[in-house]
């Protein structure tokens, strides 16, 4: 079994594209009938215990998130954040520089939480349709969580004054997520399961289809939260349109 595992790992390393190896959410490699070896990011990364400094930083970011969402950017001061988190102004300056830097950390944490949900999705042992449904439902559930919506609304409200916050949110959130999805789509193209001329463009179209009306309603209507059934329903319709298109088979279609 050890020899078989070594052989499988070697074949995987030699045949899977570098971009897929870097950003892979999960790889399921069939070693034989009814026998599968699952390789995930979690299995490849040893668990690292956070240091006291990391815990201190995390506490400050969480306190800042709470205060920003309660008071808005303009109404938030470092004194309020320090009072909520403990510590000192010097610690805040050492880690974040100023209030804008701290706001950027809050935005980054929001993006990381959304992508973290996607990283734990096991997709390479599924059919393309089932994998895309799992990605789509996980994505929409994550971006419509009240705390993530609140951060997004706050970024939008401040982006005219601080455009770098919008750039940071886009780069750490939507852009990175679509890049990882494009890697998956590219891999399926190499396997002959999909035919796409531009996987990156296809990833952007996929994102728009699965978010559909639910995301905009969640953003604009504070008391609205889509149910799991609504998300699954809309995601499945979007993915079937993504995979099959809308053109009919009759002449002139």
Backbone as CSV, one residue per row, in Angstrom:
resi,resn,N_x,N_y,N_z,CA_x,CA_y,CA_z,C_x,C_y,C_z
1,UNK,0.837,-1.204,0.000,0.000,0.000,0.000,0.871,1.254,0.000
2,UNK,1.977,1.215,0.745,2.874,2.363,0.805,3.480,2.648,-0.557
3,UNK,3.866,1.553,-1.271,4.436,1.726,-2.611,3.389,2.317,-3.549
4,UNK,2.141,1.815,-3.437,1.064,2.317,-4.284,0.819,3.798,-4.036
5,UNK,0.796,4.194,-2.747,0.582,5.602,-2.421,1.693,6.466,-2.982
6,UNK,2.942,5.995,-2.879,4.075,6.761,-3.405,3.961,6.927,-4.910
7,UNK,3.558,5.828,-5.596,3.418,5.878,-7.055,2.331,6.849,-7.476
8,UNK,1.183,6.782,-6.778,0.072,7.674,-7.098,0.472,9.126,-6.896
9,UNK,1.133,9.426,-5.772,1.560,10.796,-5.495,2.528,11.294,-6.556
10,UNK,3.436,10.399,-7.020,4.402,10.795,-8.037,3.693,11.103,-9.355
11,UNK,2.749,10.218,-9.745,2.010,10.444,-10.985,1.233,11.746,-10.902
12,UNK,0.601,11.975,-9.745,-0.152,13.232,-9.571,0.765,14.436,-9.728
13,UNK,1.925,14.402,-9.110,2.855,15.529,-9.158,3.338,15.796,-10.571
14,UNK,3.577,14.717,-11.344,4.131,14.879,-12.685,3.069,15.288,-13.701
15,UNK,1.793,14.952,-13.467,0.776,15.165,-14.497,-0.127,16.360,-14.257
16,UNK,-0.306,16.782,-13.010,-1.219,17.891,-12.727,-0.503,19.212,-12.957
17,UNK,-1.130,20.158,-13.670,-0.505,21.463,-13.931,-0.146,22.185,-12.647
18,UNK,0.905,23.012,-12.729,1.387,23.720,-11.544,0.305,24.594,-10.943
19,UNK,-0.459,25.302,-11.787,-1.496,26.186,-11.247,-2.543,25.404,-10.472
20,UNK,-2.818,24.169,-10.931,-3.799,23.353,-10.222,-3.218,22.874,-8.899
21,UNK,-1.920,22.521,-8.894,-1.305,22.055,-7.650,-1.300,23.146,-6.601
22,UNK,-1.074,24.371,-7.035,-0.989,25.469,-6.076,-2.336,25.775,-5.475
23,UNK,-3.377,25.832,-6.309,-4.671,26.315,-5.837,-5.716,25.222,-5.652
24,UNK,-5.287,23.946,-5.751,-6.256,22.853,-5.686,-7.017,22.855,-4.376
25,UNK,-8.306,22.699,-4.474,-9.118,22.581,-3.267,-9.024,21.154,-2.736
26,UNK,-9.110,20.175,-3.627,-8.997,18.790,-3.194,-8.820,17.915,-4.423
27,UNK,-7.977,16.899,-4.315,-7.779,15.960,-5.411,-8.146,14.552,-4.945
28,UNK,-8.995,13.897,-5.716,-9.334,12.518,-5.419,-8.742,11.666,-6.532
29,UNK,-7.824,10.806,-6.191,-7.126,9.980,-7.168,-7.524,8.529,-6.933
30,UNK,-8.140,7.892,-7.929,-8.634,6.536,-7.765,-7.474,5.543,-7.914
31,UNK,-7.205,4.828,-6.844,-6.119,3.858,-6.859,-6.591,2.505,-7.342
32,UNK,-7.867,2.269,-7.321,-8.410,0.998,-7.752,-9.904,1.020,-7.523
33,UNK,-10.604,-0.003,-7.931,-12.054,-0.026,-7.791,-12.453,0.046,-6.326
34,UNK,-13.230,1.046,-5.978,-13.685,1.205,-4.602,-12.628,1.714,-3.657
35,UNK,-11.457,2.090,-4.163,-10.366,2.540,-3.304,-9.908,3.904,-3.792
36,UNK,-9.973,4.910,-2.945,-9.577,6.261,-3.353,-8.682,6.883,-2.315
37,UNK,-7.723,7.657,-2.786,-6.841,8.404,-1.901,-7.192,9.864,-2.051
38,UNK,-7.495,10.539,-0.976,-7.884,11.938,-1.020,-6.720,12.792,-0.566
39,UNK,-6.344,13.739,-1.417,-5.270,14.667,-1.092,-5.875,16.045,-0.985
40,UNK,-5.763,16.692,0.145,-6.330,18.017,0.335,-5.266,18.965,0.818
41,UNK,-5.568,20.270,0.728,-4.647,21.273,1.241,-4.386,21.051,2.714
42,UNK,-5.463,20.662,3.450,-5.314,20.465,4.886,-4.321,19.348,5.181
43,UNK,-4.317,18.311,4.321,-3.411,17.200,4.555,-1.971,17.582,4.266
44,UNK,-1.778,18.555,3.357,-0.435,18.940,2.973,0.160,20.006,3.889
45,UNK,-0.712,20.714,4.641,-0.244,21.796,5.484,-0.286,21.392,6.961
46,UNK,0.839,21.363,7.649,0.806,21.042,9.073,0.094,22.130,9.849
47,UNK,-0.626,21.716,10.887,-1.326,22.692,11.713,-0.316,23.488,12.533
48,UNK,-0.420,24.798,12.462,0.509,25.679,13.164,-0.250,26.398,14.271
49,UNK,0.229,26.259,15.477,-0.417,26.910,16.607,-0.122,28.404,16.557
50,UNK,-1.165,29.243,16.622,-0.929,30.692,16.541,-0.131,31.197,17.732
51,UNK,0.744,32.162,17.474,1.547,32.764,18.539,0.702,33.760,19.317
52,UNK,1.251,34.251,20.430,0.539,35.258,21.216,0.315,36.526,20.396
53,UNK,1.309,36.854,19.566,1.169,38.028,18.710,0.038,37.860,17.705
54,UNK,-0.076,36.645,17.139,-1.152,36.376,16.186,-2.514,36.481,16.861
55,UNK,-2.607,35.943,18.077,-3.868,36.006,18.807,-4.220,37.446,19.166
56,UNK,-3.204,38.236,19.511,-3.423,39.641,19.825,-3.933,40.390,18.593
57,UNK,-3.305,40.113,17.457,-3.714,40.752,16.212,-5.138,40.356,15.851
58,UNK,-5.471,39.078,15.981,-6.801,38.602,15.657,-7.855,39.265,16.539
59,UNK,-7.530,39.438,17.828,-8.471,40.075,18.751,-8.722,41.530,18.352
60,UNK,-7.668,42.225,17.920,-7.811,43.619,17.503,-8.668,43.712,16.244
61,UNK,-8.426,42.820,15.275,-9.196,42.849,14.031,-10.670,42.560,14.298
62,UNK,-10.943,41.606,15.186,-12.336,41.286,15.497,-13.020,42.458,16.185
63,UNK,-12.318,43.087,17.120,-12.882,44.263,17.796,-13.112,45.391,16.797
64,UNK,-12.157,45.590,15.891,-12.302,46.638,14.881,-13.487,46.354,13.972
65,UNK,-13.669,45.108,13.592,-14.803,44.741,12.749,-16.114,45.103,13.430
66,UNK,-16.228,44.767,14.703,-17.450,45.068,15.449,-17.702,46.579,15.507
67,UNK,-16.661,47.339,15.796,-16.825,48.789,15.938,-17.128,49.441,14.590
68,UNK,-16.425,49.024,13.533,-16.689,49.589,12.210,-18.137,49.342,11.792
69,UNK,-18.640,48.134,12.035,-19.998,47.811,11.626,-21.038,48.533,12.482
70,UNK,-20.679,48.822,13.718,-21.599,49.546,14.602,-21.596,51.047,14.314
71,UNK,-20.418,51.616,14.063,-20.281,53.073,13.993,-19.979,53.603,12.602
72,UNK,-19.720,52.705,11.636,-19.289,53.162,10.327,-17.824,53.568,10.371
73,UNK,-17.263,53.810,9.196,-15.845,54.149,9.156,-15.584,55.513,9.796
74,UNK,-16.384,56.491,9.415,-16.160,57.848,9.920,-16.355,57.930,11.424
75,UNK,-17.300,57.153,11.957,-17.592,57.217,13.379,-16.710,56.350,14.241
76,UNK,-15.779,55.640,13.632,-14.879,54.756,14.381,-13.568,55.463,14.685
77,UNK,-13.107,55.310,15.909,-11.799,55.845,16.303,-10.947,54.717,16.847
78,UNK,-9.639,54.929,16.841,-8.748,53.926,17.410,-9.012,53.744,18.899
79,UNK,-9.404,54.805,19.575,-9.691,54.694,21.004,-10.849,53.730,21.250
80,UNK,-11.891,53.788,20.410,-13.005,52.865,20.559,-12.568,51.413,20.354
81,UNK,-11.706,51.219,19.367,-11.244,49.864,19.068,-10.364,49.340,20.192
82,UNK,-9.484,50.190,20.687,-8.593,49.776,21.780,-9.393,49.481,23.037
83,UNK,-10.409,50.278,23.301,-11.260,50.038,24.465,-11.962,48.687,24.352
84,UNK,-12.360,48.328,23.137,-13.054,47.058,22.919,-12.103,45.860,22.975
85,UNK,-10.906,46.039,22.444,-9.984,44.898,22.321,-8.978,44.796,23.447
86,UNK,-8.752,45.912,24.166,-7.644,45.936,25.117,-6.363,46.266,24.374
87,UNK,-5.251,46.196,25.035,-3.992,46.497,24.373,-3.688,47.983,24.397
88,UNK,-2.898,48.410,23.435,-2.439,49.794,23.429,-2.442,50.347,22.013
89,UNK,-2.374,51.679,21.929,-2.295,52.332,20.633,-1.013,51.918,19.912
90,UNK,0.054,51.736,20.662,1.327,51.337,20.057,1.189,49.987,19.352
91,UNK,0.476,49.057,19.976,0.286,47.738,19.369,-0.487,47.863,18.056
92,UNK,-1.518,48.699,18.069,-2.308,48.898,16.856,-1.434,49.476,15.747
93,UNK,-0.628,50.486,16.068,0.242,51.092,15.057,1.267,50.091,14.527
94,UNK,1.801,49.257,15.419,2.809,48.282,14.991,2.234,47.280,14.001
95,UNK,0.997,46.850,14.229,0.387,45.826,13.373,-0.268,46.406,12.127
96,UNK,-0.884,47.591,12.239,-1.736,48.074,11.165,-1.397,49.470,10.653
97,UNK,-0.620,50.235,11.375,-0.229,51.559,10.923,-1.200,52.651,11.306
98,UNK,-2.470,52.519,10.915,-3.479,53.534,11.217,-4.861,52.923,11.063
99,UNK,-5.888,53.779,11.139,-7.262,53.276,11.043,-7.547,52.670,9.675
100,UNK,-7.007,53.280,8.625,-7.222,52.747,7.285,-6.607,51.353,7.149
101,UNK,-5.403,51.182,7.724,-4.768,49.871,7.686,-5.573,48.827,8.445
102,UNK,-6.167,49.237,9.541,-6.993,48.329,10.333,-8.273,47.963,9.578
103,UNK,-8.854,48.943,8.897,-10.037,48.673,8.080,-9.686,47.681,6.971
104,UNK,-8.512,47.855,6.380,-8.068,46.919,5.355,-7.927,45.504,5.890
105,UNK,-7.475,45.371,7.149,-7.346,44.052,7.772,-8.714,43.413,7.974
106,UNK,-9.705,44.237,8.337,-11.069,43.730,8.500,-11.596,43.217,7.167
107,UNK,-11.369,43.981,6.096,-11.791,43.573,4.756,-11.091,42.272,4.364
108,UNK,-9.789,42.192,4.629,-9.042,40.987,4.296,-9.555,39.766,5.034
109,UNK,-9.920,39.940,6.301,-10.437,38.823,7.085,-11.766,38.332,6.525
110,UNK,-12.602,39.256,6.084,-13.880,38.880,5.478,-13.650,38.042,4.223
111,UNK,-12.750,38.500,3.363,-12.449,37.766,2.127,-11.874,36.389,2.429
112,UNK,-10.983,36.319,3.409,-10.362,35.044,3.770,-11.390,34.058,4.292
113,UNK,-12.387,34.554,5.046,-13.407,33.649,5.587,-14.240,33.044,4.463
114,UNK,-14.538,33.837,3.440,-15.315,33.333,2.304,-14.509,32.304,1.527
115,UNK,-13.254,32.609,1.242,-12.415,31.684,0.478,-12.097,30.431,1.282
116,UNK,-12.025,30.569,2.611,-11.770,29.413,3.455,-12.891,28.392,3.322
117,UNK,-14.134,28.875,3.228,-15.257,27.959,3.027,-15.085,27.187,1.723
118,UNK,-14.620,27.873,0.681,-14.440,27.216,-0.611,-13.284,26.229,-0.606
119,UNK,-12.241,26.514,0.178,-11.071,25.646,0.215,-11.380,24.286,0.838
120,UNK,-12.431,24.224,1.632,-12.795,22.969,2.276,-13.825,22.180,1.465
121,UNK,-14.091,22.636,0.241,-15.020,21.928,-0.627,-14.265,20.855,-1.402
122,UNK,-14.723,19.584,-1.317,-14.087,18.469,-2.011,-14.751,18.317,-3.382
123,UNK,-14.058,18.689,-4.463,-14.686,18.720,-5.785,-14.106,17.734,-6.796
124,UNK,-12.885,17.282,-6.606,-12.242,16.519,-7.670,-12.698,15.064,-7.733
125,UNK,-13.494,14.632,-6.788,-14.052,13.284,-6.854,-15.468,13.281,-7.381
126,UNK,-15.953,14.455,-7.832,-17.333,14.595,-8.287,-17.403,14.818,-9.790
127,UNK,-18.602,14.630,-10.340,-18.819,15.031,-11.725,-18.694,16.544,-11.813
128,UNK,-18.485,17.070,-13.017,-18.333,18.515,-13.178,-19.585,19.236,-12.685
129,UNK,-20.756,18.742,-13.043,-21.996,19.415,-12.618,-22.115,19.427,-11.097
130,UNK,-21.903,18.278,-10.472,-22.028,18.221,-9.010,-20.980,19.097,-8.333
131,UNK,-19.775,19.130,-8.905,-18.719,19.967,-8.322,-19.086,21.441,-8.418
132,UNK,-19.606,21.863,-9.563,-19.974,23.266,-9.735,-21.156,23.643,-8.844
133,UNK,-22.081,22.721,-8.652,-23.189,22.988,-7.730,-22.658,23.172,-6.321
134,UNK,-21.714,22.329,-5.915,-21.147,22.443,-4.579,-20.382,23.753,-4.415
135,UNK,-19.603,24.121,-5.429,-18.887,25.407,-5.387,-19.886,26.562,-5.331
136,UNK,-20.892,26.515,-6.193,-21.853,27.608,-6.270,-22.646,27.793,-4.988
137,UNK,-23.161,26.711,-4.429,-23.947,26.832,-3.194,-23.080,27.296,-2.033
138,UNK,-21.853,26.793,-1.946,-20.948,27.218,-0.882,-20.629,28.695,-1.005
139,UNK,-20.378,29.147,-2.227,-20.065,30.554,-2.465,-21.226,31.458,-2.064
140,UNK,-22.423,31.149,-2.564,-23.574,32.021,-2.309,-23.942,32.014,-0.829
141,UNK,-23.849,30.857,-0.175,-24.116,30.817,1.256,-23.133,31.700,2.022
142,UNK,-21.867,31.694,1.596,-20.850,32.475,2.296,-21.038,33.972,2.078
143,UNK,-21.296,34.390,0.847,-21.370,35.832,0.571,-22.678,36.447,1.038
144,UNK,-23.675,35.613,1.365,-24.939,36.159,1.868,-25.064,36.040,3.386
145,UNK,-23.993,35.615,4.053,-24.007,35.644,5.515,-24.091,37.104,5.970
146,UNK,-24.880,37.395,6.998,-25.075,38.784,7.428,-23.781,39.538,7.695
147,UNK,-22.789,38.888,8.347,-21.551,39.602,8.668,-20.743,39.934,7.418
148,UNK,-20.764,39.043,6.427,-20.043,39.325,5.190,-20.752,40.401,4.366
149,UNK,-22.068,40.384,4.356,-22.820,41.433,3.668,-22.573,42.792,4.312
150,UNK,-22.498,42.799,5.648,-22.282,44.064,6.366,-20.935,44.673,5.993
151,UNK,-19.900,43.840,5.891,-18.576,44.344,5.508,-18.610,44.844,4.068
152,UNK,-19.269,44.115,3.189,-19.358,44.543,1.791,-20.053,45.901,1.688
153,UNK,-21.167,46.073,2.391,-21.885,47.352,2.351,-20.995,48.477,2.873
154,UNK,-20.225,48.175,3.914,-19.350,49.196,4.489,-18.261,49.597,3.506
155,UNK,-17.694,48.626,2.788,-16.673,48.927,1.780,-17.269,49.806,0.685
156,UNK,-18.455,49.443,0.205,-19.097,50.224,-0.851,-19.339,51.656,-0.389
157,UNK,-19.729,51.826,0.871,-20.020,53.164,1.372,-18.772,54.035,1.482
158,UNK,-17.586,53.408,1.583,-16.356,54.175,1.780,-15.435,54.183,0.570
159,UNK,-15.792,53.437,-0.489,-14.850,53.238,-1.581,-14.575,54.529,-2.354
160,UNK,-15.528,55.451,-2.392,-15.278,56.719,-3.102,-14.185,57.523,-2.402
161,UNK,-14.131,57.456,-1.059,-13.115,58.184,-0.293,-11.810,57.398,-0.225
162,UNK,-11.922,56.075,-0.190,-10.728,55.235,-0.050,-10.765,54.138,-1.122
163,UNK,-10.457,54.482,-2.373,-10.546,53.501,-3.464,-9.653,52.286,-3.265
164,UNK,-8.586,52.433,-2.491,-7.703,51.289,-2.268,-8.412,50.174,-1.509
165,UNK,-9.433,50.514,-0.717,-10.187,49.491,-0.004,-10.987,48.632,-0.975
166,UNK,-11.566,49.281,-1.989,-12.279,48.528,-3.008,-11.346,47.616,-3.789
167,UNK,-10.159,48.126,-4.114,-9.181,47.313,-4.834,-8.751,46.109,-4.000
168,UNK,-8.528,46.351,-2.702,-8.107,45.272,-1.822,-9.201,44.221,-1.688
169,UNK,-10.442,44.670,-1.525,-11.553,43.735,-1.406,-11.680,42.898,-2.678
170,UNK,-11.580,43.545,-3.827,-11.723,42.820,-5.091,-10.591,41.814,-5.291
171,UNK,-9.359,42.241,-5.011,-8.214,41.367,-5.239,-8.198,40.176,-4.282
172,UNK,-8.530,40.412,-3.026,-8.476,39.343,-2.023,-9.721,38.461,-2.022
173,UNK,-10.820,38.975,-2.633,-12.069,38.226,-2.631,-12.438,37.718,-4.005
174,UNK,-13.257,38.480,-4.762,-13.750,37.993,-6.054,-12.653,37.589,-7.038
175,UNK,-11.614,38.398,-7.169,-10.575,38.083,-8.151,-9.855,36.784,-7.818
176,UNK,-9.497,36.599,-6.555,-8.789,35.382,-6.159,-9.694,34.165,-6.280
177,UNK,-10.951,34.325,-5.866,-11.884,33.209,-5.976,-12.104,32.779,-7.415
178,UNK,-12.268,33.752,-8.317,-12.477,33.415,-9.725,-11.227,32.822,-10.359
179,UNK,-10.060,33.239,-9.879,-8.815,32.659,-10.382,-8.730,31.174,-10.028
180,UNK,-9.123,30.846,-8.812,-9.099,29.439,-8.396,-10.131,28.624,-9.166
181,UNK,-11.292,29.213,-9.403,-12.303,28.522,-10.197,-11.813,28.323,-11.624
182,UNK,-11.140,29.332,-12.181,-10.605,29.212,-13.539,-9.598,28.071,-13.626
183,UNK,-8.812,27.873,-12.577,-7.880,26.745,-12.552,-8.632,25.416,-12.639
184,UNK,-9.719,25.323,-11.881,-10.515,24.088,-11.915,-11.112,23.874,-13.303
185,UNK,-11.669,24.930,-13.885,-12.254,24.805,-15.223,-11.192,24.428,-16.251
186,UNK,-10.007,25.020,-16.139,-8.908,24.682,-17.057,-8.542,23.215,-16.950
187,UNK,-8.511,22.710,-15.726,-8.194,21.293,-15.512,-9.229,20.402,-16.197
188,UNK,-10.520,20.760,-16.067,-11.564,19.956,-16.683,-11.500,20.045,-18.211
189,UNK,-11.015,21.162,-18.740,-10.800,21.280,-20.185,-9.733,20.282,-20.628
190,UNK,-8.641,20.184,-19.860,-7.567,19.240,-20.217,-8.041,17.796,-20.146
191,UNK,-9.046,17.529,-19.308,-9.583,16.176,-19.183,-10.653,15.872,-20.231
192,UNK,-11.003,16.883,-21.024,-12.008,16.686,-22.054,-13.438,16.782,-21.564
193,UNK,-13.636,17.222,-20.324,-14.985,17.306,-19.761,-15.672,18.630,-20.081
194,UNK,-14.897,19.651,-20.409,-15.447,20.955,-20.763,-14.747,21.463,-22.022
195,UNK,-15.448,22.326,-22.755,-14.850,22.988,-23.915,-14.994,24.485,-23.709
196,UNK,-13.913,25.119,-23.311,-13.925,26.545,-23.007,-12.714,27.208,-23.661
197,UNK,-12.952,28.271,-24.396,-11.847,29.009,-25.010,-11.133,29.889,-23.992
198,UNK,-11.870,30.373,-23.001,-11.314,31.309,-22.016,-11.842,30.944,-20.630
199,UNK,-11.167,30.050,-19.897,-11.642,29.634,-18.568,-11.785,30.792,-17.582
200,UNK,-10.941,31.821,-17.702,-11.054,32.954,-16.784,-12.349,33.724,-17.019
201,UNK,-12.687,33.942,-18.282,-13.952,34.604,-18.599,-15.124,33.721,-18.187
202,UNK,-14.995,32.428,-18.407,-16.054,31.494,-18.012,-16.277,31.520,-16.503
203,UNK,-15.198,31.670,-15.732,-15.324,31.736,-14.275,-16.108,32.977,-13.859
204,UNK,-15.890,34.089,-14.548,-16.634,35.309,-14.235,-18.114,35.148,-14.584
205,UNK,-18.392,34.510,-15.717,-19.778,34.264,-16.091,-20.439,33.314,-15.089
206,UNK,-19.704,32.309,-14.663,-20.226,31.365,-13.667,-20.629,32.101,-12.388
207,UNK,-19.774,33.002,-11.938,-20.045,33.749,-10.715,-21.348,34.540,-10.836
208,UNK,-21.543,35.189,-11.973,-22.762,35.963,-12.167,-24.005,35.091,-12.207
209,UNK,-23.904,33.924,-12.837,-25.058,33.041,-12.956,-25.491,32.479,-11.602
210,UNK,-24.544,32.071,-10.770,-24.927,31.419,-9.513,-25.389,32.424,-8.466
211,UNK,-24.851,33.646,-8.511,-25.303,34.648,-7.537,-26.719,35.119,-7.851
212,UNK,-27.036,35.222,-9.117,-28.365,35.564,-9.611,-28.984,36.718,-8.829
213,UNK,-30.316,36.674,-8.669,-31.026,37.746,-7.977,-30.836,37.665,-6.463
214,UNK,-30.536,36.465,-5.947,-30.478,36.270,-4.499,-29.453,37.189,-3.842
215,UNK,-28.306,37.311,-4.459,-27.251,38.117,-3.843,-27.641,39.588,-3.805
216,UNK,-28.210,40.104,-4.894,-28.589,41.514,-4.926,-29.706,41.809,-3.934
217,UNK,-30.643,40.876,-3.793,-31.691,41.056,-2.787,-31.087,41.069,-1.387
218,UNK,-30.125,40.181,-1.139,-29.500,40.119,0.182,-28.715,41.393,0.482
219,UNK,-28.078,41.975,-0.542,-27.310,43.207,-0.359,-28.233,44.392,-0.097
220,UNK,-29.330,44.472,-0.841,-30.168,45.663,-0.822,-31.316,45.608,0.185
221,UNK,-31.680,44.412,0.610,-32.790,44.253,1.558,-32.245,43.683,2.868
222,UNK,-31.986,44.518,3.856,-31.314,44.079,5.091,-32.020,42.938,5.834
223,UNK,-33.339,42.835,5.686,-34.075,41.795,6.409,-34.252,40.511,5.600
224,UNK,-33.624,40.457,4.434,-33.769,39.283,3.561,-32.532,38.394,3.634
225,UNK,-32.762,37.111,3.885,-31.684,36.116,3.842,-32.180,34.915,3.058
226,UNK,-31.550,34.557,1.950,-32.032,33.418,1.159,-31.886,32.111,1.929
227,UNK,-32.840,31.215,1.737,-32.773,29.910,2.384,-31.842,28.992,1.596
228,UNK,-31.448,27.905,2.245,-30.583,26.929,1.567,-31.285,26.353,0.338
229,UNK,-32.603,26.164,0.430,-33.357,25.621,-0.700,-33.385,26.606,-1.864
230,UNK,-33.574,27.900,-1.563,-33.567,28.906,-2.617,-32.203,28.986,-3.288
231,UNK,-31.154,28.944,-2.487,-29.798,29.006,-3.043,-29.541,27.813,-3.946
232,UNK,-29.866,26.614,-3.466,-29.641,25.403,-4.256,-30.423,25.473,-5.574
233,UNK,-31.669,25.904,-5.504,-32.524,25.985,-6.695,-31.925,26.919,-7.742
234,UNK,-31.567,28.129,-7.328,-31.032,29.110,-8.276,-29.662,28.697,-8.805
235,UNK,-28.844,28.113,-7.947,-27.512,27.674,-8.376,-27.629,26.565,-9.423
236,UNK,-28.509,25.607,-9.207,-28.666,24.510,-10.166,-29.125,25.027,-11.531
237,UNK,-30.077,25.962,-11.524,-30.541,26.526,-12.793,-29.408,27.274,-13.490
238,UNK,-28.653,28.059,-12.729,-27.538,28.793,-13.308,-26.475,27.878,-13.885
239,UNK,-26.182,26.791,-13.193,-25.135,25.876,-13.660,-25.594,25.094,-14.882
240,UNK,-26.860,24.699,-14.923,-27.353,24.012,-16.118,-27.300,24.938,-17.331
241,UNK,-27.585,26.213,-17.123,-27.457,27.187,-18.217,-25.987,27.348,-18.597
242,UNK,-25.105,27.370,-17.619,-23.669,27.495,-17.860,-23.148,26.310,-18.671
243,UNK,-23.598,25.110,-18.336,-23.087,23.902,-18.993,-23.771,23.617,-20.328
244,UNK,-25.075,23.924,-20.430,-25.839,23.491,-21.605,-26.224,24.628,-22.532
245,UNK,-26.164,25.870,-22.050,-26.562,27.002,-22.886,-28.073,27.124,-22.976
246,UNK,-28.519,28.103,-23.752,-29.950,28.368,-23.857,-30.482,28.170,-25.274
247,UNK,-29.592,27.928,-26.219,-30.034,27.800,-27.624,-30.793,26.493,-27.842
248,UNK,-31.924,26.563,-28.533,-32.680,25.368,-28.864,-32.096,24.639,-30.056
249,UNK,-32.694,23.490,-30.378,-32.191,22.661,-31.485,-32.954,22.873,-32.783
250,UNK,-34.022,23.682,-32.739,-34.822,23.881,-33.953,-34.069,24.767,-34.953
251,UNK,-34.366,24.657,-36.244,-33.696,25.479,-37.254,-33.914,26.966,-36.979
252,UNK,-32.868,27.752,-37.148,-32.950,29.175,-36.935,-32.709,29.609,-35.513
253,UNK,-32.497,28.653,-34.604,-32.284,28.994,-33.199,-30.901,29.606,-33.022
